[in-house]
Amino acid sequence: MRKFLTILIALVTIGLVSALAEGTLIPESAASSGNIFYETLAGLQNFLQSTAFANIDYRNLIMIGVGFGYIMLAIFLGFEPLLLVPIGFGVIVGNIPGAEHIGVYAQEEGSVMYYLYQGVKLGIYPPLVFLGIGAMTDFSNLIANPKLMILGAAAQIGIFGTFAAAIALGFDAKEAGSIAIIGGADGPTAIYVTSILNPDYMGAIAIAAYSYMALVPLIQPPLMRLIVPKHERAIRMKPARIVTQKEKIMFPIIGFILCAFVAPDAIPLLGTLFLGNLLKESGVTKRLADTAANSMNSIVVILLGFTVGASTQASVFLTEKSLKIFFLGVVAFSIATAAGLLFARLMNVFLKKENKINPLIGSAGVSAVPMAARVSEMEGLKSDPKNHLLMHAMAPNVAGVIGSAIAAGVLLSFLR
């Protein structure tokens, strides 16, 4: 009996609150009559109508579930927590019903979220992230074995293959260019290109790019085992030569000049990437390098992840085109991974036995640093517990960062 009464009271309360929120209990004439009771009820009605409960939509619940899922993947499975935690929480924040006027798409420029999102919309955050990546990255393995740069270039086939697929699915050239860059598995580059070519799809493209970056440990291993025979997965590579400090200092300078001449449109990304590396390797700007690699990079990653997540408002995000973008994203990432693996196997045909490379490092040609290199290491250890590939895999991995920026510049030069 007690349970029945509790349920009955709850149902009656919900009914009364719903009716009050809908305005069916208070006639307009009564609300404006000056009666304190009706005025109080009218104020309560206004409050209830402004809550998320009165504006809830099943699409908001779906996106809140997605945000919660991202956070769980980051915390319990360790999938790129520095990315997925702020993105996941941003997805939840961006999908609270009724808060659109203070969200990233707010028409009122006084919204804090609106201003924070301008760093994404105007392409400000990506170069700052690249500055931090450059300050954290050691290019020694690439300098010691420059032929591995080819693997980073091969992985960019995913970008151009997906461009053609997007055109075939009905996207126009600028939309296809924004979607294709997901194949580089480089969130900042995808955001930078999309901010110029197709800002309307920023949320879908950014979330797809970062999702596939975080899911590298799930997507790549099956392709690696499918494409590379077991005996080739056990190939041991000879140790790389020692790189001098002078080489490390000259690389970002010469590398930037060569890359910028090829793809001037990518200078904001390439310039900050190589500047960050020069700050690290010069030996005289340690404080600047530490700031770029740590505190500043952390701040930018938080703001970028949070605002990108908040841009996934259900009314804007859950569309047929968004689903197509996610599908093309996984196609792009798979093509890029397969291209790196196949090209590594092809290179071995022309290399002497002592110089052969383990094809597993070809999958690290995508720009997911350093997760893709770690996956190469883990898969290599499964075939030979004493065969460590991490340092070798870092060469195509950092080459992939450079390659995705150059590919972005090439796309921009064609599609602006």
C-alpha positions in Angstrom: 0.0 0.0 0.0 2.8 2.4 0.9 4.6 1.7 -2.4 1.3 2.3 -4.3 0.8 5.7 -2.6 4.4 6.7 -3.3 4.0 5.9 -7.0 0.6 7.7 -7.1 2.0 10.8 -5.4 4.9 10.8 -7.8 2.7 10.5 -10.9 0.4 13.3 -9.6 3.4 15.5 -8.9 4.8 14.9 -12.4 1.4 15.6 -14.0 1.0 18.9 -12.1 4.5 20.0 -12.9 4.0 19.2 -16.6 0.7 21.0 -16.7 2.2 24.0 -14.9 5.2 24.0 -17.3 2.8 23.9 -20.3 0.7 26.7 -18.8 -2.6 24.8 -18.8 -3.3 25.4 -15.1 -3.0 29.2 -15.1 -5.3 31.2 -17.4 -3.6 34.3 -18.8 -6.2 36.6 -17.2 -5.5 35.1 -13.8 -1.7 35.4 -14.2 -2.1 39.1 -14.8 -4.8 39.8 -12.2 -2.4 41.0 -9.5 -3.3 38.0 -7.3 -0.1 37.1 -5.4 -1.0 33.4 -5.6 -1.4 33.4 -9.4 1.7 35.6 -9.9 3.7 33.1 -7.9 2.4 30.2 -9.9 3.2 32.2 -13.1 6.8 32.8 -12.0 7.1 29.1 -11.2 5.7 28.2 -14.6 8.3 30.5 -16.3 11.0 28.8 -14.3 9.8 25.3 -15.2 9.5 26.2 -18.9 13.2 27.3 -18.9 14.5 24.0 -17.4 16.0 21.2 -19.5 13.2 18.9 -18.3 10.6 21.0 -20.2 12.8 21.1 -23.4 14.1 17.5 -23.5 14.5 15.8 -26.8 15.5 12.1 -27.4 18.4 13.4 -29.6 19.9 15.3 -26.6 19.7 12.1 -24.6 21.5 10.2 -27.3 24.3 12.7 -27.5 24.6 12.9 -23.7 25.0 9.1 -23.8 27.8 9.5 -26.4 29.6 12.0 -24.2 29.3 9.7 -21.2 30.7 6.8 -23.3 33.7 8.9 -24.3 34.5 9.6 -20.7 34.2 5.9 -19.8 36.5 4.9 -22.6 39.0 7.4 -21.4 38.9 6.5 -17.7 38.4 2.8 -17.7 40.1 1.7 -21.0 42.7 4.5 -21.2 41.8 5.6 -24.7 43.5 9.0 -25.1 42.1 10.5 -21.8 43.7 13.9 -22.5 41.4 14.2 -25.5 38.3 12.1 -24.7 37.6 13.5 -21.2 37.3 17.2 -22.2 35.5 16.2 -25.5 33.1 13.8 -23.7 32.2 16.4 -21.1 31.9 19.0 -23.8 29.4 16.8 -25.6 27.3 16.6 -22.4 27.5 20.4 -21.8 26.5 21.1 -25.4 23.4 18.9 -25.3 21.7 20.3 -22.2 18.3 21.3 -23.7 17.3 24.9 -23.5 20.8 26.3 -23.1 21.3 27.1 -26.8 21.4 30.8 -26.1 24.6 30.4 -24.1 26.2 27.6 -26.3 28.9 27.7 -28.9 26.3 28.6 -31.6 24.7 31.4 -29.7 23.6 34.4 -31.7 24.4 36.5 -28.7 28.1 37.4 -28.7 28.1 37.8 -25.0 28.2 34.1 -24.4 31.4 32.8 -22.9 31.1 29.5 -24.8 30.7 31.5 -28.0 34.0 33.3 -27.5 35.8 30.1 -26.5 34.6 28.4 -29.6 36.1 31.2 -31.8 39.5 29.5 -31.3 38.1 26.5 -33.1 36.0 28.4 -35.7 38.8 30.7 -36.7 41.5 28.0 -36.7 43.5 29.6 -33.8 43.9 26.5 -31.6 45.4 24.1 -34.1 48.6 26.0 -34.7 49.1 26.3 -31.0 48.6 22.6 -30.6 51.2 22.1 -33.4 53.6 24.3 -31.5 53.3 22.0 -28.5 53.7 18.9 -30.6 56.9 20.3 -32.1 58.3 21.1 -28.6 57.5 17.6 -27.4 58.7 15.7 -30.5 62.2 14.2 -31.1 62.8 14.0 -34.8 66.1 12.0 -34.3 64.7 8.7 -35.6 63.4 10.4 -38.8 66.7 12.2 -39.3 68.7 8.9 -38.8 66.5 6.9 -41.2 65.0 9.4 -43.7 63.6 6.7 -46.0 60.9 6.1 -43.4 59.5 9.5 -44.3 58.0 7.7 -47.3 55.7 5.7 -45.0 54.4 9.0 -43.5 53.7 10.1 -47.1 52.1 6.8 -48.1 49.6 7.0 -45.2 48.3 10.3 -46.7 46.8 8.2 -49.5 43.9 7.8 -47.2 43.1 11.5 -47.4 43.0 11.6 -51.2 41.2 8.3 -51.5 38.5 9.5 -49.1 38.2 12.8 -51.1 37.1 10.8 -54.1 34.7 8.7 -52.0 33.1 11.8 -50.5 32.5 13.2 -53.9 30.9 9.9 -55.0 28.5 10.1 -52.0 27.3 13.5 -53.0 29.4 16.0 -51.0 30.7 19.0 -52.9 34.5 19.6 -53.3 34.9 21.8 -50.2 32.9 19.4 -48.0 34.9 16.4 -49.4 38.2 18.2 -48.7 37.2 18.7 -45.0 36.1 15.1 -44.6 39.1 13.6 -46.4 41.6 15.2 -43.9 40.2 12.9 -41.2 42.3 10.2 -42.9 45.4 11.8 -41.5 44.2 10.9 -38.0 45.1 14.5 -37.0 42.5 16.4 -35.1 44.1 19.8 -35.2 44.7 19.6 -38.9 41.1 18.5 -39.6 39.9 21.5 -37.5 42.2 23.9 -39.3 41.1 22.8 -42.8 37.4 22.6 -41.8 37.5 26.1 -40.3 38.5 27.4 -43.8 36.6 25.2 -46.2 33.4 24.1 -44.4 32.8 25.5 -40.9 29.2 24.1 -40.9 30.4 20.6 -40.4 33.0 21.5 -37.7 31.4 19.4 -35.0 31.0 16.2 -37.0 34.4 16.3 -38.6 36.3 17.3 -35.4 34.6 14.6 -33.4 35.2 12.0 -36.1 38.9 12.9 -36.3 39.5 12.8 -32.6 37.4 9.6 -32.1 39.4 7.7 -34.6 42.6 9.1 -33.1 41.5 7.7 -29.8 40.4 4.4 -31.2 43.7 3.6 -32.9 44.3 0.6 -30.6 41.0 -0.9 -31.8 41.1 0.0 -35.5 44.7 -0.7 -36.5 45.6 -4.1 -35.0 43.1 -6.2 -37.1 44.4 -4.5 -40.3 48.0 -5.1 -39.2 47.4 -8.8 -38.7 45.4 -9.0 -41.9 47.9 -7.3 -44.2 51.3 -8.3 -42.7 52.2 -12.0 -42.5 53.4 -13.3 -39.2 57.0 -13.9 -40.3 57.3 -10.3 -41.5 55.9 -9.0 -38.2 58.9 -10.5 -36.5 61.5 -8.7 -38.6 64.1 -7.1 -36.4 65.4 -3.7 -37.6 69.0 -2.6 -37.0 69.6 0.2 -34.5 69.4 3.7 -35.9 72.6 5.8 -36.0 73.3 8.5 -33.5 72.1 11.9 -34.6 74.2 15.0 -33.8 72.9 18.1 -32.1 73.8 20.1 -35.2 71.5 17.9 -37.3 68.7 18.3 -34.8 69.0 22.1 -34.9 69.2 22.3 -38.7 66.3 19.9 -39.4 63.4 22.2 -38.3 64.9 25.1 -40.3 65.6 23.2 -43.5 62.5 21.1 -43.1 60.2 24.1 -42.7 61.7 25.8 -45.8 61.2 22.8 -48.0 57.7 22.0 -46.8 56.5 25.6 -46.9 57.7 25.9 -50.5 55.6 22.9 -51.4 52.5 23.8 -49.4 52.4 27.5 -48.5 48.8 27.2 -47.3 50.0 25.0 -44.5 52.5 27.5 -43.1 50.4 28.3 -39.9 50.7 24.5 -39.0 54.2 23.8 -40.4 55.6 27.0 -39.0 54.5 26.4 -35.4 55.4 22.7 -35.6 59.0 23.4 -36.6 59.3 26.4 -34.4 58.3 24.3 -31.4 61.0 21.7 -32.4 63.6 24.4 -32.8 62.8 25.8 -29.3 63.4 22.2 -28.0 66.6 21.4 -29.9 68.3 24.8 -29.8 69.4 24.4 -26.2 69.0 28.1 -25.4 65.2 28.4 -25.2 64.4 25.6 -22.6 61.9 27.8 -20.8 60.0 28.6 -24.0 60.1 24.9 -25.1 58.8 23.8 -21.7 56.0 26.3 -21.8 54.9 25.3 -25.3 55.1 21.6 -24.5 53.4 21.6 -21.1 51.4 24.4 -19.6 50.3 26.2 -22.9 49.7 22.9 -24.7 47.6 21.6 -21.8 45.5 24.8 -21.7 44.8 24.7 -25.5 44.0 21.0 -25.5 41.4 21.5 -22.7 39.8 24.5 -24.5 39.9 22.7 -27.9 38.5 19.4 -26.6 35.8 21.1 -24.5 34.5 23.4 -27.2 34.7 20.8 -30.0 32.6 18.6 -27.8 30.1 21.4 -27.0 29.7 22.0 -30.8 27.8 18.6 -31.1 24.4 20.0 -30.3 21.9 17.3 -31.3 19.9 19.6 -33.6 23.1 20.4 -35.6 25.0 17.2 -35.2 22.5 14.3 -35.6 21.9 14.5 -39.3 22.3 12.2 -42.3 25.4 14.0 -43.4 27.0 13.6 -40.0 26.5 9.8 -40.2 28.1 9.8 -43.7 31.0 11.8 -42.3 31.6 9.2 -39.6 31.4 6.4 -42.1 33.9 8.2 -44.4 36.1 8.9 -41.4 36.7 5.2 -40.6 37.1 4.5 -44.4 39.8 7.2 -44.5 41.6 6.0 -41.5 41.5 2.4 -42.7 42.9 3.3 -46.1 45.7 5.4 -44.5 46.7 2.5 -42.2 46.5 -0.1 -45.0 48.5 2.2 -47.4 51.3 2.5 -44.8 51.5 -1.2 -44.2 51.5 -2.1 -47.9 54.1 0.4 -48.8 56.4 -0.8 -46.1 56.1 -4.3 -47.5 56.8 -2.9 -51.0 59.9 -1.1 -49.7 61.3 -4.4 -48.4 61.3 -5.8 -51.9 64.0 -3.3 -52.8 66.0 -3.4 -49.5 68.9 -5.6 -48.6 68.2 -8.2 -45.9 70.1 -6.3 -43.2 68.2 -3.1 -44.0 64.7 -4.5 -44.2 62.0 -2.7 -42.1 59.3 -4.3 -40.1 56.0 -3.5 -42.0 54.2 -3.0 -38.7 55.8 0.5 -38.5 54.0 1.5 -41.7 50.7 1.8 -39.8 52.4 4.6 -37.7 52.4 6.8 -40.8 49.1 8.2 -39.7 49.4 11.3 -37.6 48.2 10.0 -34.2 51.3 10.7 -32.2 52.5 8.7 -30.3 49.5 6.3 -30.1 50.1 4.8 -33.5 53.7 4.1 -32.8 52.8 2.4 -29.5 50.4 0.2 -31.4 53.2 -0.9 -33.7 55.3 -1.7 -30.7 52.6 -3.7 -29.0 51.8 -5.7 -32.2 55.5 -6.4 -32.7 56.0 -7.7 -29.2 53.2 -10.2 -29.8 55.2 -11.7 -32.6 58.6 -11.4 -30.8 58.6 -10.4 -27.1 62.2 -9.0 -27.5 61.5 -7.0 -30.7 61.0 -3.4 -29.7 59.7 -1.2 -32.6 58.7 2.0 -30.8 61.7 4.1 -31.7 61.6 3.0 -35.3 57.9 3.6 -35.5 58.3 7.1 -34.3 60.0 8.1 -37.6 56.9 7.5 -39.8 54.7 8.7 -37.0 56.3 12.2 -36.9 56.6 12.1 -40.7 52.8 11.6 -40.7 52.3 14.8 -38.7 54.3 16.7 -41.4 52.6 14.8 -44.2 49.1 15.5 -43.0 49.9 19.3 -42.7 51.3 19.3 -46.3 48.3 17.3 -47.5 46.1 20.0 -45.8 48.0 22.7 -47.6 47.6 21.0 -51.0 43.9 20.6 -50.4 43.5 24.2 -49.4 45.4 25.4 -52.5 43.0 23.4 -54.7 39.8 24.2 -53.0 39.9 27.7 -51.5 
